[in-house]
Structures are given as C-alpha cells and as structure tokens.
Amino acid sequence: MKGLRLLVLIPVLSLLACNSKKKVILSGDEPVDIKDFIESFQPLHLPYQIADTSVSKKRADTSLISYKVFTHLIPDTVVSKVFGKEEKPKIYPIGRVIAPEEGNYLFVKALSGDRKAALILCFDKKNNFITAMPVMQPDANPATQQLFVIDKRFTLSKSITRKNADGTISDGKNVYVVNEPAKSFLLIMTDALDEKTVEVINPIDDLSRKNKFSADYQKDKLNFISIRDSKKAGRMVFFVHFEKKNNCSGEIKGEANFTSANSAMYRSSGDPCTLQFNFTSSSVSMKEIQGCGSHRGVDCIFEGTYPKKKEVKKKEQKSKKGSK
C-alpha cells in the first residue's frame, strides 16, 4: 500500500511543481530575467529559413514583446538602426536556435507601418548578449525574392534573387558566422547581385545645374549623389551611387518632387522604392523610406549625409588676336 501511495504521490508533486513555475510575461512593463526571456522562445529545428513573404505574417498565438522589456535586455540601437530613433515597432518572438558550444540565437519580428524586419539576437553560453543584425528586410518589389537560412553548422545565409526586365535572373548572397570575441558577424563569403564597374559613369553629369541645390554631393568617387535641374517645375533629377564595406553597393537614377523648400521625395509608378532628400547649403541627407531592395545589395540601405562638392568652373579660353 505504501508503494502504491508513493506512485500516486510522485505524479501529483510533479504536476504541482510544473504549475508553480513562474509564467514569463513579455508584454508587460516589468523587467524580465534574461534566462527566462531566452527560454520563453520556442526551439527551432535546423536548417531554419525565413522568406520575405513570411515576415509580415503573425501567428495568432504569438505574444507581443513590449518595447520596454525588449530594450531592457537588448541595446535599443538594434532596433533604431533599422527603424530610426523615433520609431518603436511591435516586436514578436519567432523562436530559438540552441548552439550547445556557443549559446542561443533568438529570432524576432519587428513591425512598424510599412517597415518590417526579422532580427537575430545572439547570446553566449552565459546568456550575455553578443550582437544582433537584421536577417530579413522585405521590399515591395515583385521582381525580387529574399531568403534567410541558418544551417546545422550555424552558418547564416542572406540571399536575394531578382528577375530582370530582359528575362534574366540575378542572384546575390552573403554568408556570415558569429565572431564572439569581436561581438559581431563575420562575412565569410559574398556574391554581389550585380557585377561592379571599375569606373562609375554619371549619366546626368551634363544636365543643367541652375537650381540652388543642383550640384554634386560626394564622399569619394564611389559614394556620391548628383542633383540636376528637371524640365518640370518643382522637380529635380538625381543619380545616386554608393559602395560600402562587404561588397554592399547601390545605384538609382530618377526624378524627385520638392515637398518643401529644402526637401524632395522620390516616388515612381511601378517602383516600390521611396527616397527622401533633405538639403542644407553645404550638404544633402538621404534616407530610404520604403523598399529599395532592387536597387541595392542585401545588407545596406540608401542613407547618409553627403557634403556638397565645390564646382570647378571651366576657365574661358581667351581668343588670341594676331598682331598686324
């Protein structure tokens, strides 16, 4: 009888122990222990992939991670680099990859208006935060498809495929591993979406530059914004080319509307890309507002401030008069 009672008591005690376990609330304002935070994420099986079409979808049973809880454990720059300093996106857990010899990789979705992203958060074996990066930032261009994959070796691959107007297909891919000592991701392989040209040809260089903002704004020969006059009132012609580290480059040419005395916005029918230009007397700042993925590499966006280049006026050649 005593043995029977013991057999009955063990499952009851186990059940009570499970029920007494503190439930982790991620959606509130109260701080959450980092260990509880990590373990609240459901395990993911490798290889695991995230497609651009899945980032905006949210499961009905997925709970919100409050911005206060998230930024208490994760540096707020992780979000601000993608959404800007003023934006506080809604954040949802995706899942957790456990790397026995390394630590944990957590995946979350961040959604705010037209901007969406999937992020990876890396922690070491002692649950210390290492680094983070966006693994997916969808654009609205139907000609491009993006895919992120983490494989069984914990290698991270970000790829983009673009169907070109002539029917050809272009592919780009970056492959990373976590570099724990440097607290960053190490790029170990890259295939550029487009072949780079040795020399950048400015296709609007010879256009008129009578408007006060029409000029070249340049960091160097591979990173510049050219602004020229448009034939239409209230508009400007622009050409942007940039090349950053890790083979990340972008290029776009178009016409933008002046939305105020010092600002212009690029929007074009058939192109999901939206760019904003803000001018001062000595520079122009560029910001990617929405999906310009078809004009750039996987891991960079159109952004930054470019100083105005002083125009070199051509010296007028004086005609020589022959002496009589």
Sequence and secondary structure as in RCSB ss.txt:
>XXXX:A:sequence
MKGLRLLVLIPVLSLLACNSKKKVILSGDEPVDIKDFIESFQPLHLPYQIADTSVSKKRADTSLISYKVFTHLIP
DTVVSKVFGKEEKPKIYPIGRVIAPEEGNYLFVKALSGDRKAALILCFDKKNNFITAMPVMQPDANPATQQLFVI
DKRFTLSKSITRKNADGTISDGKNVYVVNEPAKSFLLIMTDALDEKTVEVINPIDDLSRKNKFSADYQKDKLNFI
SIRDSKKAGRMVFFVHFEKKNNCSGEIKGEANFTSANSAMYRSSGDPCTLQFNFTSSSVSMKEIQGCGSHRGVDC
IFEGTYPKKKEVKKKEQKSKKGSK
>XXXX:A:secstr
 HHHHHHHHHHHHHHHHHHHS    SSSSS   HHHHHHTS B  SSEEEEGGGTT   TT   B HHHHHHHS 
THHHHHHH SS   EEEEEEEEEETTTEEEEEEEEEETTEEEEEEEEEETT  EEEEEEEE   S TTEEEEEEE
 TT  EEEEEEEE TTS EEEEEEEEEEETTTTEEEEEEEE SS   SS   TTTTS   STT SEEEEETTEEE
EEEE SSTTEEEEEEEEEETTTEEEEEEEEEEE SSSEEEEEETTEEEEEEEEE SSEEEEEEEE  GGGB TT 
 SEEEEEB                
